[in-house]
Amino acid sequence: MATPDTAARETGAKDCPVCKGTGEVSRTVQVGRKRRAVGKQTGFCLNCLGSGEAPAE
């Protein structure tokens, strides 16, 4: 039986510097002509594409 892919990735993986390993980042939501900040919205990290691991260079 083959080893799971997650075990192979966890050994040498480092946390993403942008999302700090969570896979999510928060963005400020702005509305109106004066661009008032009304809250925050979470989404997946575009640096690591939500995996939480540092991308290969």
PDB file with one MODEL, atoms N, CA, C and O in Angstrom:
MODEL        1
ATOM      1  N   MET A   1       0.832  -1.178   0.000  1.00  0.00           N
ATOM      2  CA  MET A   1       0.000   0.000   0.000  1.00  0.00           C
ATOM      3  C   MET A   1       0.883   1.251   0.000  1.00  0.00           C
ATOM      4  O   MET A   1       1.881   1.311   0.718  1.00  0.00           O
ATOM      5  N   ALA A   2       0.518   2.227  -0.791  1.00  0.00           N
ATOM      6  CA  ALA A   2       1.308   3.455  -0.915  1.00  0.00           C
ATOM      7  C   ALA A   2       1.120   4.337   0.314  1.00  0.00           C
ATOM      8  O   ALA A   2       0.086   4.294   0.981  1.00  0.00           O
ATOM      9  N   THR A   3       2.151   5.140   0.597  1.00  0.00           N
ATOM     10  CA  THR A   3       2.048   6.071   1.715  1.00  0.00           C
ATOM     11  C   THR A   3       1.151   7.236   1.328  1.00  0.00           C
ATOM     12  O   THR A   3       1.122   7.626   0.161  1.00  0.00           O
ATOM     13  N   PRO A   4       0.422   7.796   2.278  1.00  0.00           N
ATOM     14  CA  PRO A   4      -0.441   8.945   1.971  1.00  0.00           C
ATOM     15  C   PRO A   4       0.383  10.158   1.552  1.00  0.00           C
ATOM     16  O   PRO A   4       1.508  10.344   2.014  1.00  0.00           O
ATOM     17  N   ASP A   5      -0.181  10.969   0.686  1.00  0.00           N
ATOM     18  CA  ASP A   5       0.509  12.162   0.202  1.00  0.00           C
ATOM     19  C   ASP A   5       0.727  13.174   1.315  1.00  0.00           C
ATOM     20  O   ASP A   5       1.712  13.912   1.292  1.00  0.00           O
ATOM     21  N   THR A   6      -0.173  13.220   2.288  1.00  0.00           N
ATOM     22  CA  THR A   6      -0.055  14.222   3.348  1.00  0.00           C
ATOM     23  C   THR A   6       1.170  13.966   4.214  1.00  0.00           C
ATOM     24  O   THR A   6       1.802  14.918   4.672  1.00  0.00           O
ATOM     25  N   ALA A   7       1.522  12.710   4.448  1.00  0.00           N
ATOM     26  CA  ALA A   7       2.689  12.410   5.274  1.00  0.00           C
ATOM     27  C   ALA A   7       3.965  12.861   4.582  1.00  0.00           C
ATOM     28  O   ALA A   7       4.896  13.315   5.247  1.00  0.00           O
ATOM     29  N   ALA A   8       4.026  12.746   3.271  1.00  0.00           N
ATOM     30  CA  ALA A   8       5.213  13.159   2.542  1.00  0.00           C
ATOM     31  C   ALA A   8       5.351  14.674   2.517  1.00  0.00           C
ATOM     32  O   ALA A   8       6.466  15.196   2.532  1.00  0.00           O
ATOM     33  N   ARG A   9       4.238  15.377   2.479  1.00  0.00           N
ATOM     34  CA  ARG A   9       4.286  16.838   2.413  1.00  0.00           C
ATOM     35  C   ARG A   9       4.601  17.468   3.759  1.00  0.00           C
ATOM     36  O   ARG A   9       5.269  18.501   3.806  1.00  0.00           O
ATOM     37  N   GLU A  10       4.149  16.885   4.840  1.00  0.00           N
ATOM     38  CA  GLU A  10       4.311  17.503   6.153  1.00  0.00           C
ATOM     39  C   GLU A  10       5.744  17.503   6.647  1.00  0.00           C
ATOM     40  O   GLU A  10       6.097  18.343   7.474  1.00  0.00           O
ATOM     41  N   THR A  11       6.569  16.609   6.181  1.00  0.00           N
ATOM     42  CA  THR A  11       7.924  16.500   6.714  1.00  0.00           C
ATOM     43  C   THR A  11       8.795  17.695   6.347  1.00  0.00           C
ATOM     44  O   THR A  11       9.491  18.230   7.210  1.00  0.00           O
ATOM     45  N   GLY A  12       8.774  18.126   5.088  1.00  0.00           N
ATOM     46  CA  GLY A  12       9.665  19.202   4.671  1.00  0.00           C
ATOM     47  C   GLY A  12       8.948  20.515   4.396  1.00  0.00           C
ATOM     48  O   GLY A  12       9.571  21.457   3.907  1.00  0.00           O
ATOM     49  N   ALA A  13       7.673  20.603   4.693  1.00  0.00           N
ATOM     50  CA  ALA A  13       6.910  21.805   4.367  1.00  0.00           C
ATOM     51  C   ALA A  13       7.101  22.885   5.429  1.00  0.00           C
ATOM     52  O   ALA A  13       7.174  22.605   6.625  1.00  0.00           O
ATOM     53  N   LYS A  14       7.180  24.114   4.959  1.00  0.00           N
ATOM     54  CA  LYS A  14       7.243  25.256   5.851  1.00  0.00           C
ATOM     55  C   LYS A  14       5.963  26.060   5.692  1.00  0.00           C
ATOM     56  O   LYS A  14       5.312  26.003   4.648  1.00  0.00           O
ATOM     57  N   ASP A  15       5.602  26.809   6.726  1.00  0.00           N
ATOM     58  CA  ASP A  15       4.397  27.624   6.668  1.00  0.00           C
ATOM     59  C   ASP A  15       4.560  28.774   5.685  1.00  0.00           C
ATOM     60  O   ASP A  15       5.646  29.331   5.532  1.00  0.00           O
ATOM     61  N   CYS A  16       3.474  29.114   5.032  1.00  0.00           N
ATOM     62  CA  CYS A  16       3.453  30.236   4.098  1.00  0.00           C
ATOM     63  C   CYS A  16       3.669  31.532   4.880  1.00  0.00           C
ATOM     64  O   CYS A  16       3.031  31.727   5.914  1.00  0.00           O
ATOM     65  N   PRO A  17       4.555  32.429   4.416  1.00  0.00           N
ATOM     66  CA  PRO A  17       4.811  33.665   5.168  1.00  0.00           C
ATOM     67  C   PRO A  17       3.646  34.655   5.132  1.00  0.00           C
ATOM     68  O   PRO A  17       3.549  35.520   6.002  1.00  0.00           O
ATOM     69  N   VAL A  18       2.769  34.542   4.146  1.00  0.00           N
ATOM     70  CA  VAL A  18       1.651  35.481   4.028  1.00  0.00           C
ATOM     71  C   VAL A  18       0.517  35.118   4.982  1.00  0.00           C
ATOM     72  O   VAL A  18       0.040  35.972   5.729  1.00  0.00           O
ATOM     73  N   CYS A  19       0.079  33.854   4.964  1.00  0.00           N
ATOM     74  CA  CYS A  19      -1.063  33.431   5.785  1.00  0.00           C
ATOM     75  C   CYS A  19      -0.634  32.723   7.059  1.00  0.00           C
ATOM     76  O   CYS A  19      -1.483  32.369   7.876  1.00  0.00           O
ATOM     77  N   LYS A  20       0.658  32.508   7.248  1.00  0.00           N
ATOM     78  CA  LYS A  20       1.229  31.854   8.428  1.00  0.00           C
ATOM     79  C   LYS A  20       0.700  30.431   8.620  1.00  0.00           C
ATOM     80  O   LYS A  20       0.547  29.970   9.751  1.00  0.00           O
ATOM     81  N   GLY A  21       0.421  29.735   7.512  1.00  0.00           N
ATOM     82  CA  GLY A  21       0.023  28.340   7.565  1.00  0.00           C
ATOM     83  C   GLY A  21      -1.460  28.076   7.685  1.00  0.00           C
ATOM     84  O   GLY A  21      -1.868  26.915   7.705  1.00  0.00           O
ATOM     85  N   THR A  22      -2.289  29.114   7.765  1.00  0.00           N
ATOM     86  CA  THR A  22      -3.718  28.889   7.916  1.00  0.00           C
ATOM     87  C   THR A  22      -4.413  28.665   6.577  1.00  0.00           C
ATOM     88  O   THR A  22      -5.430  27.973   6.521  1.00  0.00           O
ATOM     89  N   GLY A  23      -3.884  29.236   5.506  1.00  0.00           N
ATOM     90  CA  GLY A  23      -4.505  29.108   4.192  1.00  0.00           C
ATOM     91  C   GLY A  23      -5.538  30.179   3.913  1.00  0.00           C
ATOM     92  O   GLY A  23      -6.097  30.226   2.817  1.00  0.00           O
ATOM     93  N   GLU A  24      -5.804  31.047   4.890  1.00  0.00           N
ATOM     94  CA  GLU A  24      -6.785  32.120   4.727  1.00  0.00           C
ATOM     95  C   GLU A  24      -6.159  33.469   5.056  1.00  0.00           C
ATOM     96  O   GLU A  24      -5.269  33.565   5.901  1.00  0.00           O
ATOM     97  N   VAL A  25      -6.637  34.511   4.375  1.00  0.00           N
ATOM     98  CA  VAL A  25      -6.213  35.876   4.655  1.00  0.00           C
ATOM     99  C   VAL A  25      -7.453  36.755   4.758  1.00  0.00           C
ATOM    100  O   VAL A  25      -8.490  36.443   4.173  1.00  0.00           O
ATOM    101  N   SER A  26      -7.346  37.846   5.498  1.00  0.00           N
ATOM    102  CA  SER A  26      -8.453  38.786   5.649  1.00  0.00           C
ATOM    103  C   SER A  26      -8.206  40.019   4.803  1.00  0.00           C
ATOM    104  O   SER A  26      -7.079  40.508   4.713  1.00  0.00           O
ATOM    105  N   ARG A  27      -9.256  40.517   4.188  1.00  0.00           N
ATOM    106  CA  ARG A  27      -9.190  41.747   3.397  1.00  0.00           C
ATOM    107  C   ARG A  27     -10.240  42.711   3.929  1.00  0.00           C
ATOM    108  O   ARG A  27     -11.316  42.294   4.356  1.00  0.00           O
ATOM    109  N   THR A  28      -9.924  43.995   3.900  1.00  0.00           N
ATOM    110  CA  THR A  28     -10.869  45.017   4.317  1.00  0.00           C
ATOM    111  C   THR A  28     -11.897  45.241   3.213  1.00  0.00           C
ATOM    112  O   THR A  28     -11.545  45.376   2.041  1.00  0.00           O
ATOM    113  N   VAL A  29     -13.168  45.278   3.599  1.00  0.00           N
ATOM    114  CA  VAL A  29     -14.244  45.546   2.640  1.00  0.00           C
ATOM    115  C   VAL A  29     -14.517  47.041   2.662  1.00  0.00           C
ATOM    116  O   VAL A  29     -14.785  47.616   3.717  1.00  0.00           O
ATOM    117  N   GLN A  30     -14.447  47.670   1.489  1.00  0.00           N
ATOM    118  CA  GLN A  30     -14.666  49.113   1.376  1.00  0.00           C
ATOM    119  C   GLN A  30     -15.885  49.378   0.501  1.00  0.00           C
ATOM    120  O   GLN A  30     -16.102  48.709  -0.509  1.00  0.00           O
ATOM    121  N   VAL A  31     -16.677  50.367   0.910  1.00  0.00           N
ATOM    122  CA  VAL A  31     -17.876  50.718   0.139  1.00  0.00           C
ATOM    123  C   VAL A  31     -17.936  52.220  -0.071  1.00  0.00           C
ATOM    124  O   VAL A  31     -17.300  52.989   0.650  1.00  0.00           O
ATOM    125  N   GLY A  32     -18.698  52.622  -1.055  1.00  0.00           N
ATOM    126  CA  GLY A  32     -18.958  54.040  -1.295  1.00  0.00           C
ATOM    127  C   GLY A  32     -17.880  54.738  -2.086  1.00  0.00           C
ATOM    128  O   GLY A  32     -16.818  54.189  -2.377  1.00  0.00           O
ATOM    129  N   ARG A  33     -18.197  55.968  -2.420  1.00  0.00           N
ATOM    130  CA  ARG A  33     -17.288  56.768  -3.223  1.00  0.00           C
ATOM    131  C   ARG A  33     -16.034  57.156  -2.456  1.00  0.00           C
ATOM    132  O   ARG A  33     -14.961  57.306  -3.042  1.00  0.00           O
ATOM    133  N   LYS A  34     -16.169  57.320  -1.148  1.00  0.00           N
ATOM    134  CA  LYS A  34     -15.020  57.683  -0.321  1.00  0.00           C
ATOM    135  C   LYS A  34     -14.285  56.452   0.200  1.00  0.00           C
ATOM    136  O   LYS A  34     -13.327  56.577   0.963  1.00  0.00           O
ATOM    137  N   ARG A  35     -14.726  55.272  -0.205  1.00  0.00           N
ATOM    138  CA  ARG A  35     -14.092  53.998   0.135  1.00  0.00           C
ATOM    139  C   ARG A  35     -14.002  53.781   1.650  1.00  0.00           C
ATOM    140  O   ARG A  35     -12.923  53.537   2.190  1.00  0.00           O
ATOM    141  N   ARG A  36     -15.156  53.876   2.325  1.00  0.00           N
ATOM    142  CA  ARG A  36     -15.223  53.645   3.766  1.00  0.00           C
ATOM    143  C   ARG A  36     -15.011  52.164   4.066  1.00  0.00           C
ATOM    144  O   ARG A  36     -15.526  51.296   3.361  1.00  0.00           O
ATOM    145  N   ALA A  37     -14.256  51.890   5.108  1.00  0.00           N
ATOM    146  CA  ALA A  37     -14.053  50.506   5.548  1.00  0.00           C
ATOM    147  C   ALA A  37     -15.245  50.096   6.410  1.00  0.00           C
ATOM    148  O   ALA A  37     -15.564  50.772   7.388  1.00  0.00           O
ATOM    149  N   VAL A  38     -15.905  48.989   6.052  1.00  0.00           N
ATOM    150  CA  VAL A  38     -17.085  48.545   6.787  1.00  0.00           C
ATOM    151  C   VAL A  38     -16.895  47.192   7.459  1.00  0.00           C
ATOM    152  O   VAL A  38     -17.751  46.775   8.241  1.00  0.00           O
ATOM    153  N   GLY A  39     -15.814  46.506   7.181  1.00  0.00           N
ATOM    154  CA  GLY A  39     -15.597  45.213   7.809  1.00  0.00           C
ATOM    155  C   GLY A  39     -14.457  44.463   7.163  1.00  0.00           C
ATOM    156  O   GLY A  39     -13.673  45.025   6.399  1.00  0.00           O
ATOM    157  N   LYS A  40     -14.376  43.179   7.482  1.00  0.00           N
ATOM    158  CA  LYS A  40     -13.335  42.320   6.916  1.00  0.00           C
ATOM    159  C   LYS A  40     -13.989  41.093   6.300  1.00  0.00           C
ATOM    160  O   LYS A  40     -15.050  40.651   6.739  1.00  0.00           O
ATOM    161  N   GLN A  41     -13.341  40.551   5.277  1.00  0.00           N
ATOM    162  CA  GLN A  41     -13.815  39.364   4.584  1.00  0.00           C
ATOM    163  C   GLN A  41     -12.629  38.414   4.452  1.00  0.00           C
ATOM    164  O   GLN A  41     -11.525  38.848   4.124  1.00  0.00           O
ATOM    165  N   THR A  42     -12.841  37.132   4.703  1.00  0.00           N
ATOM    166  CA  THR A  42     -11.749  36.165   4.582  1.00  0.00           C
ATOM    167  C   THR A  42     -11.846  35.431   3.255  1.00  0.00           C
ATOM    168  O   THR A  42     -12.929  35.237   2.703  1.00  0.00           O
ATOM    169  N   GLY A  43     -10.701  35.036   2.767  1.00  0.00           N
ATOM    170  CA  GLY A  43     -10.623  34.277   1.535  1.00  0.00           C
ATOM    171  C   GLY A  43      -9.354  33.452   1.556  1.00  0.00           C
ATOM    172  O   GLY A  43      -8.538  33.605   2.465  1.00  0.00           O
ATOM    173  N   PHE A  44      -9.169  32.587   0.586  1.00  0.00           N
ATOM    174  CA  PHE A  44      -7.981  31.750   0.607  1.00  0.00           C
ATOM    175  C   PHE A  44      -6.772  32.542   0.118  1.00  0.00           C
ATOM    176  O   PHE A  44      -6.890  33.472  -0.681  1.00  0.00           O
ATOM    177  N   CYS A  45      -5.624  32.147   0.617  1.00  0.00           N
ATOM    178  CA  CYS A  45      -4.357  32.830   0.339  1.00  0.00           C
ATOM    179  C   CYS A  45      -3.947  32.594  -1.109  1.00  0.00           C
ATOM    180  O   CYS A  45      -3.895  31.450  -1.560  1.00  0.00           O
ATOM    181  N   LEU A  46      -3.660  33.657  -1.832  1.00  0.00           N
ATOM    182  CA  LEU A  46      -3.253  33.532  -3.224  1.00  0.00           C
ATOM    183  C   LEU A  46      -1.782  33.169  -3.378  1.00  0.00           C
ATOM    184  O   LEU A  46      -1.352  32.763  -4.457  1.00  0.00           O
ATOM    185  N   ASN A  47      -1.015  33.313  -2.313  1.00  0.00           N
ATOM    186  CA  ASN A  47       0.402  32.955  -2.373  1.00  0.00           C
ATOM    187  C   ASN A  47       0.585  31.439  -2.380  1.00  0.00           C
ATOM    188  O   ASN A  47       1.378  30.910  -3.159  1.00  0.00           O
ATOM    189  N   CYS A  48      -0.152  30.737  -1.509  1.00  0.00           N
ATOM    190  CA  CYS A  48      -0.024  29.279  -1.414  1.00  0.00           C
ATOM    191  C   CYS A  48      -1.275  28.570  -1.924  1.00  0.00           C
ATOM    192  O   CYS A  48      -1.359  27.344  -1.857  1.00  0.00           O
ATOM    193  N   LEU A  49      -2.238  29.318  -2.426  1.00  0.00           N
ATOM    194  CA  LEU A  49      -3.506  28.796  -2.943  1.00  0.00           C
ATOM    195  C   LEU A  49      -4.268  27.982  -1.903  1.00  0.00           C
ATOM    196  O   LEU A  49      -4.877  26.963  -2.227  1.00  0.00           O
ATOM    197  N   GLY A  50      -4.229  28.439  -0.652  1.00  0.00           N
ATOM    198  CA  GLY A  50      -5.017  27.831   0.419  1.00  0.00           C
ATOM    199  C   GLY A  50      -4.435  26.594   1.055  1.00  0.00           C
ATOM    200  O   GLY A  50      -5.066  26.013   1.938  1.00  0.00           O
ATOM    201  N   SER A  51      -3.245  26.163   0.639  1.00  0.00           N
ATOM    202  CA  SER A  51      -2.671  24.943   1.215  1.00  0.00           C
ATOM    203  C   SER A  51      -1.992  25.211   2.552  1.00  0.00           C
ATOM    204  O   SER A  51      -1.886  24.304   3.378  1.00  0.00           O
ATOM    205  N   GLY A  52      -1.529  26.446   2.782  1.00  0.00           N
ATOM    206  CA  GLY A  52      -0.831  26.780   4.022  1.00  0.00           C
ATOM    207  C   GLY A  52       0.646  26.485   3.991  1.00  0.00           C
ATOM    208  O   GLY A  52       1.347  26.764   4.963  1.00  0.00           O
ATOM    209  N   GLU A  53       1.144  25.926   2.895  1.00  0.00           N
ATOM    210  CA  GLU A  53       2.558  25.599   2.780  1.00  0.00           C
ATOM    211  C   GLU A  53       3.256  26.632   1.901  1.00  0.00           C
ATOM    212  O   GLU A  53       2.651  27.188   0.983  1.00  0.00           O
ATOM    213  N   ALA A  54       4.514  26.881   2.184  1.00  0.00           N
ATOM    214  CA  ALA A  54       5.279  27.830   1.400  1.00  0.00           C
ATOM    215  C   ALA A  54       5.435  27.313  -0.026  1.00  0.00           C
ATOM    216  O   ALA A  54       5.749  26.137  -0.216  1.00  0.00           O
ATOM    217  N   PRO A  55       5.225  28.159  -1.032  1.00  0.00           N
ATOM    218  CA  PRO A  55       5.374  27.714  -2.420  1.00  0.00           C
ATOM    219  C   PRO A  55       6.837  27.422  -2.770  1.00  0.00           C
ATOM    220  O   PRO A  55       7.756  28.006  -2.196  1.00  0.00           O
ATOM    221  N   ALA A  56       7.026  26.529  -3.700  1.00  0.00           N
ATOM    222  CA  ALA A  56       8.375  26.198  -4.152  1.00  0.00           C
ATOM    223  C   ALA A  56       8.935  27.362  -4.950  1.00  0.00           C
ATOM    224  O   ALA A  56       8.226  27.997  -5.731  1.00  0.00           O
ATOM    225  N   GLU A  57      10.203  27.628  -4.744  1.00  0.00           N
ATOM    226  CA  GLU A  57      10.811  28.771  -5.432  1.00  0.00           C
ATOM    227  C   GLU A  57      11.530  28.374  -6.668  1.00  0.00           C
ATOM    228  O   GLU A  57      12.094  29.225  -7.355  1.00  0.00           O
TER     229      GLU A  57
ENDMDL
END
